[in-house]
């Protein structure tokens, strides 16, 4: 007000200023002045809360006719304000003004605390609550508070179960619009978020953010109990359950509890028999996506896990972990029959069966027994005819990986077995054994 008065004094003589003041219309509640009486009348409705303008379609009331006109555009769909750059239309002039800042890059609202700029005043107001810690929007069900009203609206759907956003492809419903947008990427296969370091793409921006930490090594989430750090907050939450023993996910069929929801989902498939993950090579089905990933390595021969001590390769991380113990630990488990040493108690248990003849794994088709489950699995392929190991050169299939490996040598010409007497090379160890009989004079079988 002071600046306005000084400006008037510089522009007009004092007697004219007094005449202007006589013509001004002042609000007797807040003392605000208006040049026109109609503007004062409209303004007073703020104080009286009088809403004399009614929508004849939905009955909603407004204190000003201009507000009613804007509101009616919701019903009519009228959007009279057009962007001359991209052609987008709006029902309010203010919305067009805000939209144009996308093209101009204008951000006229500045935070006086950190200097960050915004294109909309309401975004600045919401941002400032980060500094003040203000959470003025409260949930009347659980009392939780939020800094923004739209966050409260979304939160309330937890209590009501409302999911207003529907996928027009599969009918799935969501409580948040961005969850629907992300979900649709499943149908379209779209992965719009790209890593600028390895060019890997993701359907969610949060997945890209988490992925980038693989490159940076950043682990911003720390366990306050043991100090272990994690790259994702979800991993920290899951980890903490090791300390607390919390298992919040319970199977409603057998009441077994789990620390992770994904573990419960996999477990429930044992009851339902559901196996939604299929091998595209042989058609075998699995209840767990990680199992189909491991299984595919049978066909591809991929062994992505390597020992940094001896460079041995493995197809599964668990097998590598077990193997590393041979380097890291002493062989403290010894066989009391032959004194052989083992670094692993399980390996000792399996070994002892060679002495006892114990065969705990029985074939349910022919009743043949085996000391190890892996041997039973191989044996069952005789009955089923399953040959999961495929040659990627000629397509020939084998029931065991040990048969596929030497077969591939017929294509590559590799001969890793050599005679230490004459130096002759062989692709099969059995061929080398037979050959050696020439030097020893021993008669080989067959």
PLY file of the C-alpha trace (Angstrom):
ply
format ascii 1.0
element vertex 446
property float x
property float y
property float z
element edge 445
property int vertex1
property int vertex2
end_header
0.00 0.00 0.00
2.82 2.45 0.91
4.48 1.97 -2.51
1.14 2.59 -4.25
0.57 5.84 -2.27
4.09 7.09 -3.05
3.57 6.29 -6.74
0.31 8.30 -6.72
2.06 11.24 -5.04
4.75 11.22 -7.75
2.15 11.00 -10.54
-0.79 13.14 -9.40
-1.19 16.42 -7.46
-2.42 16.02 -3.84
-5.90 17.43 -4.53
-6.49 14.84 -7.29
-5.28 12.03 -5.01
-7.85 13.09 -2.39
-10.59 12.97 -5.05
-9.46 9.46 -6.12
-9.61 8.32 -2.48
-13.19 9.56 -2.23
-14.09 7.45 -5.25
-12.41 4.24 -3.88
-14.55 1.52 -2.33
-13.12 0.01 0.87
-13.96 -3.32 2.47
-15.07 -2.68 6.07
-13.75 -6.12 7.13
-10.18 -6.21 5.77
-9.84 -2.55 4.55
-8.88 -3.66 1.02
-9.73 -0.97 -1.59
-11.41 -1.35 -4.98
-11.89 1.12 -7.84
-15.30 -0.29 -8.71
-18.20 -1.06 -6.39
-19.04 -4.32 -8.20
-15.53 -5.60 -7.42
-16.06 -4.78 -3.73
-19.40 -6.61 -3.77
-17.75 -9.73 -5.23
-14.91 -9.47 -2.73
-17.28 -9.29 0.29
-18.59 -12.76 -0.57
-15.24 -14.11 0.68
-16.08 -12.84 4.17
-19.81 -13.63 4.15
-19.22 -17.00 2.40
-22.34 -16.24 0.40
-22.62 -18.43 -2.71
-25.43 -17.03 -4.81
-24.39 -18.53 -8.18
-25.62 -22.12 -8.66
-24.78 -24.69 -11.32
-28.05 -25.89 -12.90
-26.40 -29.21 -13.85
-24.89 -30.47 -10.58
-26.14 -27.90 -8.04
-22.69 -26.75 -6.88
-22.63 -23.12 -5.65
-20.11 -20.29 -6.10
-19.57 -16.81 -4.67
-18.70 -15.31 -8.06
-20.31 -15.69 -11.47
-16.89 -16.03 -13.15
-16.20 -19.11 -11.00
-19.53 -20.63 -12.07
-18.70 -19.99 -15.76
-15.34 -21.77 -15.38
-16.97 -24.64 -13.45
-19.61 -25.25 -16.14
-16.82 -26.07 -18.59
-16.34 -29.34 -16.67
-19.81 -30.38 -17.87
-19.63 -28.91 -21.38
-16.00 -29.88 -22.04
-15.38 -26.38 -23.41
-11.70 -25.37 -23.56
-11.55 -21.87 -25.06
-7.89 -21.12 -24.27
-5.41 -22.54 -26.81
-1.64 -22.78 -26.71
-0.27 -21.17 -29.90
2.87 -23.34 -29.68
1.54 -26.91 -29.35
-2.22 -26.40 -29.81
-3.22 -27.85 -26.42
-6.49 -26.41 -25.04
-7.54 -25.40 -21.52
-10.75 -24.43 -19.72
-9.05 -21.65 -17.71
-6.72 -18.84 -18.81
-4.56 -19.43 -15.71
-3.99 -23.05 -16.76
-2.84 -21.88 -20.20
-0.42 -19.36 -18.63
1.07 -22.12 -16.44
1.25 -24.54 -19.39
3.16 -22.05 -21.58
6.00 -22.12 -19.05
6.74 -25.69 -20.24
7.72 -24.17 -23.61
9.45 -21.03 -22.28
11.13 -22.73 -19.32
10.00 -19.83 -17.15
10.01 -20.53 -13.40
8.96 -17.28 -11.70
8.41 -18.68 -8.19
11.61 -18.96 -6.12
12.23 -20.60 -2.76
13.88 -18.02 -0.47
15.50 -20.82 1.56
17.28 -22.98 -1.05
16.81 -20.94 -4.24
14.95 -23.67 -6.16
12.55 -22.30 -8.80
9.07 -23.44 -9.86
6.65 -22.73 -12.70
3.61 -22.78 -10.38
3.03 -21.02 -7.06
1.29 -24.07 -5.52
4.39 -26.18 -6.24
6.54 -23.63 -4.40
4.13 -23.72 -1.43
4.28 -27.54 -1.35
8.11 -27.46 -1.72
8.56 -25.07 1.23
7.01 -27.70 3.50
10.18 -29.78 2.96
12.05 -27.04 4.85
9.37 -26.33 7.47
8.34 -29.96 7.99
4.70 -28.83 7.89
2.15 -31.59 7.20
-1.22 -29.83 7.33
-3.30 -32.58 5.70
-4.42 -35.25 8.19
-6.08 -38.61 7.60
-9.21 -38.81 9.78
-8.97 -42.63 9.84
-5.39 -43.29 11.02
-4.12 -39.78 11.82
-1.22 -39.90 9.33
-0.19 -36.43 8.07
0.89 -35.21 4.63
2.47 -32.07 3.19
0.23 -32.14 0.11
-3.52 -32.66 -0.20
-3.23 -34.96 -3.23
-0.96 -37.28 -1.17
-3.72 -37.47 1.45
-6.34 -38.24 -1.24
-4.19 -41.12 -2.56
-3.45 -42.37 0.99
-7.16 -42.54 1.92
-7.59 -45.20 -0.78
-5.61 -47.56 1.48
-8.57 -47.43 3.87
-11.40 -47.31 1.32
-9.87 -49.81 -1.12
-10.79 -47.46 -3.97
-8.89 -48.08 -7.22
-10.22 -45.52 -9.71
-7.64 -46.08 -12.47
-8.48 -49.02 -14.74
-6.38 -50.69 -17.43
-8.46 -50.79 -20.64
-6.44 -53.79 -21.86
-6.67 -56.30 -18.98
-9.10 -54.60 -16.56
-6.61 -54.38 -13.67
-7.32 -51.47 -11.29
-4.95 -49.14 -9.42
-5.18 -46.55 -6.65
-2.57 -44.28 -8.29
-2.50 -42.94 -11.85
1.28 -43.40 -12.18
0.91 -47.08 -11.17
-1.52 -47.56 -14.09
0.89 -45.79 -16.47
3.74 -48.07 -15.33
1.49 -51.17 -15.53
0.59 -50.42 -19.17
4.27 -50.81 -20.06
3.76 -54.57 -19.45
1.34 -54.67 -22.39
3.25 -52.29 -24.67
6.72 -53.56 -23.72
7.75 -49.92 -23.42
10.84 -49.17 -21.30
11.16 -45.38 -21.52
13.79 -44.93 -18.81
17.32 -45.47 -20.19
20.59 -45.85 -18.31
23.18 -43.54 -19.91
26.02 -45.76 -18.66
25.03 -49.21 -19.99
21.98 -48.41 -22.19
19.76 -50.78 -20.17
16.10 -49.66 -20.17
13.36 -49.80 -17.53
9.59 -49.38 -17.36
9.80 -47.44 -14.05
11.96 -44.41 -13.21
12.46 -45.82 -9.68
13.94 -49.00 -11.20
16.39 -46.88 -13.22
17.40 -44.93 -10.09
18.02 -48.20 -8.21
19.87 -49.69 -11.21
22.25 -46.72 -11.49
23.56 -47.55 -8.02
25.11 -50.69 -9.54
27.42 -48.36 -11.49
28.01 -45.83 -8.70
28.20 -48.38 -5.87
25.99 -46.07 -3.82
24.23 -47.73 -0.87
22.33 -44.95 0.90
20.16 -47.14 3.14
21.90 -48.28 6.35
20.79 -50.79 8.99
20.99 -49.08 12.41
21.42 -52.47 14.10
24.34 -54.07 12.24
25.48 -51.28 9.89
24.92 -53.20 6.64
24.17 -50.88 3.70
21.75 -51.32 0.80
21.11 -49.67 -2.55
17.32 -49.92 -2.17
15.07 -49.03 0.79
12.98 -52.17 0.21
16.08 -54.34 0.69
16.79 -52.62 4.02
13.20 -53.18 5.23
13.45 -56.88 4.31
16.91 -57.17 5.91
15.74 -55.71 9.24
13.35 -58.63 9.61
16.43 -60.84 10.15
17.01 -58.92 13.38
13.36 -58.57 14.43
12.25 -62.04 13.30
9.15 -60.40 11.83
7.25 -62.51 9.29
4.23 -60.41 8.32
3.11 -62.46 5.31
1.04 -65.52 6.25
-0.30 -68.33 4.07
-4.07 -68.60 4.62
-3.98 -72.30 3.68
-1.30 -73.70 6.03
-0.58 -70.60 8.20
3.16 -70.65 7.39
4.67 -67.15 7.68
7.25 -65.35 5.55
9.39 -62.23 5.87
8.81 -61.28 2.22
5.57 -61.12 0.23
7.32 -62.59 -2.84
8.26 -65.68 -0.78
4.61 -66.12 0.24
3.49 -65.83 -3.41
5.96 -68.57 -4.45
4.95 -70.75 -1.48
1.22 -70.48 -2.30
1.94 -72.02 -5.70
2.86 -75.29 -3.94
-0.77 -75.46 -2.79
-2.33 -74.35 -6.08
0.13 -76.18 -8.35
0.42 -73.01 -10.44
3.57 -72.82 -12.60
3.29 -69.57 -14.57
6.90 -69.39 -15.80
7.71 -71.42 -18.93
10.98 -72.30 -20.64
10.72 -71.10 -24.26
13.19 -73.79 -25.37
11.70 -77.00 -23.93
8.35 -75.83 -22.51
9.05 -76.91 -18.92
7.09 -74.88 -16.33
8.16 -73.40 -13.01
6.49 -71.74 -10.03
9.35 -69.25 -9.60
10.84 -66.89 -12.22
14.36 -67.38 -10.82
14.00 -71.16 -11.33
13.25 -70.73 -15.04
16.27 -68.39 -15.33
18.52 -71.05 -13.74
16.92 -73.79 -15.86
17.61 -71.96 -19.14
21.33 -72.17 -18.39
21.05 -75.94 -18.92
20.24 -75.20 -22.57
22.64 -72.29 -23.07
25.51 -73.67 -20.99
25.86 -70.19 -19.45
27.89 -70.05 -16.23
27.81 -66.40 -15.10
29.24 -66.94 -11.61
33.02 -67.30 -11.45
35.34 -67.96 -8.54
37.87 -65.14 -8.19
40.35 -67.53 -6.55
40.56 -70.37 -9.10
38.41 -68.95 -11.99
36.06 -71.97 -11.95
32.63 -71.14 -13.44
29.16 -71.95 -12.08
25.60 -71.61 -13.36
24.15 -70.75 -9.91
25.30 -68.27 -7.26
24.52 -70.77 -4.47
26.88 -73.31 -6.05
29.62 -70.67 -6.24
29.05 -69.78 -2.57
29.42 -73.44 -1.56
32.52 -73.77 -3.77
34.19 -70.70 -2.23
34.12 -72.40 1.15
36.73 -74.83 -0.18
39.09 -71.85 -0.42
37.93 -69.89 2.62
37.58 -72.62 5.23
39.64 -75.46 6.53
38.41 -78.97 5.86
37.20 -79.58 9.40
34.71 -82.38 8.63
36.45 -85.74 8.40
35.14 -89.16 7.52
35.66 -91.58 10.43
35.83 -94.51 7.98
38.48 -93.37 5.47
39.64 -90.08 7.10
38.84 -88.01 3.98
38.36 -84.31 4.84
35.52 -81.98 3.80
34.86 -78.26 4.29
31.12 -78.82 4.25
29.06 -81.05 6.58
26.57 -81.80 3.77
29.41 -83.03 1.52
30.57 -85.33 4.34
27.02 -86.72 4.77
26.83 -87.54 1.04
30.31 -89.08 1.10
29.48 -91.38 4.04
26.79 -93.02 1.93
29.56 -94.51 -0.25
30.59 -96.51 2.83
27.16 -97.30 4.28
25.48 -97.96 0.93
22.55 -95.83 2.12
20.31 -94.75 -0.73
17.58 -92.44 0.54
16.34 -91.14 -2.82
13.95 -93.60 -4.46
12.50 -93.60 -8.00
8.69 -93.75 -7.76
8.50 -95.49 -11.16
10.95 -98.42 -10.87
11.92 -98.18 -7.16
15.64 -97.89 -7.92
17.42 -96.00 -5.12
20.21 -93.43 -5.14
22.46 -91.83 -2.54
22.03 -88.34 -4.01
18.94 -86.52 -5.26
20.83 -85.19 -8.32
21.47 -88.79 -9.43
17.77 -89.62 -9.03
16.83 -86.62 -11.22
19.20 -87.84 -13.96
17.85 -91.40 -13.67
14.20 -90.33 -14.04
14.99 -89.02 -17.52
15.28 -92.67 -18.64
11.54 -93.02 -17.89
10.39 -89.61 -19.08
12.65 -89.43 -22.13
13.47 -85.86 -21.17
16.60 -84.48 -22.85
17.00 -80.92 -21.57
20.53 -80.33 -22.87
20.50 -79.13 -26.49
23.40 -78.58 -28.86
23.09 -75.04 -30.21
24.97 -76.04 -33.37
23.09 -79.12 -34.64
20.09 -79.27 -32.27
20.85 -82.76 -30.92
19.54 -83.31 -27.38
20.98 -85.14 -24.37
19.69 -86.24 -20.98
22.88 -85.15 -19.20
25.13 -82.13 -19.51
28.17 -84.41 -19.28
27.06 -85.97 -22.61
26.49 -82.61 -24.31
29.98 -81.28 -23.46
31.95 -84.02 -25.31
29.41 -83.98 -28.19
30.16 -80.30 -28.84
33.78 -81.28 -29.44
32.70 -83.05 -32.66
31.82 -79.57 -33.98
34.71 -77.60 -32.48
37.39 -80.24 -33.05
38.60 -79.76 -29.48
40.61 -82.71 -28.09
41.46 -82.00 -24.45
42.68 -85.52 -23.55
46.26 -86.30 -24.61
48.37 -89.41 -24.31
51.46 -88.75 -22.17
53.32 -91.53 -24.01
52.90 -90.61 -27.69
51.13 -87.25 -27.48
48.03 -88.32 -29.47
44.90 -86.22 -28.73
41.30 -87.36 -28.04
37.95 -85.64 -27.59
36.67 -88.28 -25.11
38.43 -89.52 -21.96
37.14 -93.07 -22.69
38.91 -93.00 -26.08
42.17 -92.04 -24.37
41.78 -94.91 -21.87
41.30 -97.44 -24.72
44.25 -95.97 -26.64
46.61 -96.34 -23.66
46.08 -100.10 -23.80
48.19 -100.09 -27.01
51.18 -98.90 -24.98
50.57 -101.08 -21.89
49.57 -104.23 -23.80
46.45 -104.38 -21.65
43.23 -105.50 -23.33
40.58 -102.80 -23.05
36.89 -103.58 -22.61
34.99 -103.88 -25.87
0 1
1 2
2 3
3 4
4 5
5 6
6 7
7 8
8 9
9 10
10 11
11 12
12 13
13 14
14 15
15 16
16 17
17 18
18 19
19 20
20 21
21 22
22 23
23 24
24 25
25 26
26 27
27 28
28 29
29 30
30 31
31 32
32 33
33 34
34 35
35 36
36 37
37 38
38 39
39 40
40 41
41 42
42 43
43 44
44 45
45 46
46 47
47 48
48 49
49 50
50 51
51 52
52 53
53 54
54 55
55 56
56 57
57 58
58 59
59 60
60 61
61 62
62 63
63 64
64 65
65 66
66 67
67 68
68 69
69 70
70 71
71 72
72 73
73 74
74 75
75 76
76 77
77 78
78 79
79 80
80 81
81 82
82 83
83 84
84 85
85 86
86 87
87 88
88 89
89 90
90 91
91 92
92 93
93 94
94 95
95 96
96 97
97 98
98 99
99 100
100 101
101 102
102 103
103 104
104 105
105 106
106 107
107 108
108 109
109 110
110 111
111 112
112 113
113 114
114 115
115 116
116 117
117 118
118 119
119 120
120 121
121 122
122 123
123 124
124 125
125 126
126 127
127 128
128 129
129 130
130 131
131 132
132 133
133 134
134 135
135 136
136 137
137 138
138 139
139 140
140 141
141 142
142 143
143 144
144 145
145 146
146 147
147 148
148 149
149 150
150 151
151 152
152 153
153 154
154 155
155 156
156 157
157 158
158 159
159 160
160 161
161 162
162 163
163 164
164 165
165 166
166 167
167 168
168 169
169 170
170 171
171 172
172 173
173 174
174 175
175 176
176 177
177 178
178 179
179 180
180 181
181 182
182 183
183 184
184 185
185 186
186 187
187 188
188 189
189 190
190 191
191 192
192 193
193 194
194 195
195 196
196 197
197 198
198 199
199 200
200 201
201 202
202 203
203 204
204 205
205 206
206 207
207 208
208 209
209 210
210 211
211 212
212 213
213 214
214 215
215 216
216 217
217 218
218 219
219 220
220 221
221 222
222 223
223 224
224 225
225 226
226 227
227 228
228 229
229 230
230 231
231 232
232 233
233 234
234 235
235 236
236 237
237 238
238 239
239 240
240 241
241 242
242 243
243 244
244 245
245 246
246 247
247 248
248 249
249 250
250 251
251 252
252 253
253 254
254 255
255 256
256 257
257 258
258 259
259 260
260 261
261 262
262 263
263 264
264 265
265 266
266 267
267 268
268 269
269 270
270 271
271 272
272 273
273 274
274 275
275 276
276 277
277 278
278 279
279 280
280 281
281 282
282 283
283 284
284 285
285 286
286 287
287 288
288 289
289 290
290 291
291 292
292 293
293 294
294 295
295 296
296 297
297 298
298 299
299 300
300 301
301 302
302 303
303 304
304 305
305 306
306 307
307 308
308 309
309 310
310 311
311 312
312 313
313 314
314 315
315 316
316 317
317 318
318 319
319 320
320 321
321 322
322 323
323 324
324 325
325 326
326 327
327 328
328 329
329 330
330 331
331 332
332 333
333 334
334 335
335 336
336 337
337 338
338 339
339 340
340 341
341 342
342 343
343 344
344 345
345 346
346 347
347 348
348 349
349 350
350 351
351 352
352 353
353 354
354 355
355 356
356 357
357 358
358 359
359 360
360 361
361 362
362 363
363 364
364 365
365 366
366 367
367 368
368 369
369 370
370 371
371 372
372 373
373 374
374 375
375 376
376 377
377 378
378 379
379 380
380 381
381 382
382 383
383 384
384 385
385 386
386 387
387 388
388 389
389 390
390 391
391 392
392 393
393 394
394 395
395 396
396 397
397 398
398 399
399 400
400 401
401 402
402 403
403 404
404 405
405 406
406 407
407 408
408 409
409 410
410 411
411 412
412 413
413 414
414 415
415 416
416 417
417 418
418 419
419 420
420 421
421 422
422 423
423 424
424 425
425 426
426 427
427 428
428 429
429 430
430 431
431 432
432 433
433 434
434 435
435 436
436 437
437 438
438 439
439 440
440 441
441 442
442 443
443 444
444 445
